[in-house]
């Protein structure tokens, strides 16, 4: 899997949580971070700035699953136009992070992402709600087993 999303979306915190680390142990990603199980955490700058898109495309070339990470308190779609077309043959799932914040709107964010071509599944994630991570972990483990 590869985590994609904007700066501050919660990718590195999610990556740390997927590896059993506390949220406080997550570090800002300045370069791609890989694990031995095939997970990749990408810098948000690679997603936000078109000049870095070739590096992002290179990093995602061999992955089967892309996890688009979008915060539940951001009502704007940050996906570059046509970006999902590149991944038509891959599974793209969504982790909607920061659902534990007071201004979070999981359903509104999910609806906005669906309007922009994402079909899910959609996983709510909150650093103060570790039980929510279990559904995503289970989904990823099942994917690896298939």
N, C-alpha and C positions, 0 to 999 in steps of 0.2 A: 504494500500500500504506500501511497504518497500523500502527505498532507499538503493541501494547497489553500491559499487564502491571503487576505491582505495583512498588512502590518497591524499587529494588535488584535487579531481575530481570536487568538488563543491556541494557535497551532503547537507552539512549544510546550505550553502547559498541558495540552492534550497528549502530546508525544510522551512527556514525562509520566503522566498518569497511566498511559498504556503500558509503560515499562515499570509500573509499581512505585514510582518516585513521587514524593510529595510535591505539591504545586510550587512550593518555595524553592525546590531544586531545579525548576525549569529555568533555562538560560535563554536570553535573546539569541536567536539564530542568526549568525553572520554569514554562514556558509551552509551548504547541505549537510545534514546530519543523518548518518546511516546506522542501522543496526543489523545484526547477523541474521535476523528473521526476515529481512527484506523491507523493513519500514524505513521511510525517508521523511524527514522534516525539512521543509524548504523555507528559505527566508521570504517574508512577505514582500520584500522589495522585488523579488523575482517575478511575483505575480502582478505587482502594481506598475512596474515600469517596463514598457515595451522593449527597451534595449536589452533587458534580461530574459525575455521570453525564449530565445534560443537555448539558453542554459536550462530553463525550466522544461522545455520540450525534450531536451536531451536526457534529463533526469527522469522523466516520466515515460520514456520510450518503451521500457520493458516491463512496466507494471500492469497488473490486471485490474487493480482497484485504486481509484482516486477518491480521496476524502476531501470534499470541499468544506472548509471551515468558515462559518459566518457567525458573527455574534448576534444574539437575540435582541440586542438593543441598537442595532444598526438597520434602519429601514430602507437603505439604498442598496440596490444590486451593484456589486463591485466586479462582476464577471465581465471581462473584455468581450466586445461583440464578436461572435463567431468562435469564441474560445472552446465551447463544448463540442463544436463540430469536429475538432481535431481528435476528440476522444470518443467518437461515435461507437467504436468497437470495444470500448472498455466500460467497466461498471463504475459509475460515478455516484457516490453516496454523499450525504450531507451530515455534518456534525454542527448542530446549532448550539454554540457555546454561550456561556454567561447567562444561562436561564435563571440563575439565582440572584441576579441583580434586580433592584427595584423597578427599573425601566424596561425590563426584558419583556418581549412579546413573541413567544415561541410560535404561536399559531399565525400571527401576522407575518413573521419572518418566513415561515414555511410557505405561506400563500404567495409571498413576493417571489421567493425562489422558484416555486412552481410556475408562476407567470413568466419567468425568464428561462424556462426549459429544463429545470431540474425536476426529476421525478422521484427521487429518493431511493431507498428509504432515508428518513430523516431521524436523527438521533439527538435528543436534548442532552446537553452536557452542562454541568455546573460544578465549579471547583468545591463548593460547599455542599454538594450533593453527590458523593462518590457512588452511591447506588445506581445513579443514572449511567455511569460508565459501563456497567455490567452488560447492558443490552448491546452496546457497540463491541465490546470484547467478545461476547458470545457470537455475534454476527461474523467478526473477523476470524475467530477460531473455526467456525463452521466453513467459511470460505476456504481456509487453508486445508481443511480436511477433504473438501470436495475435489 
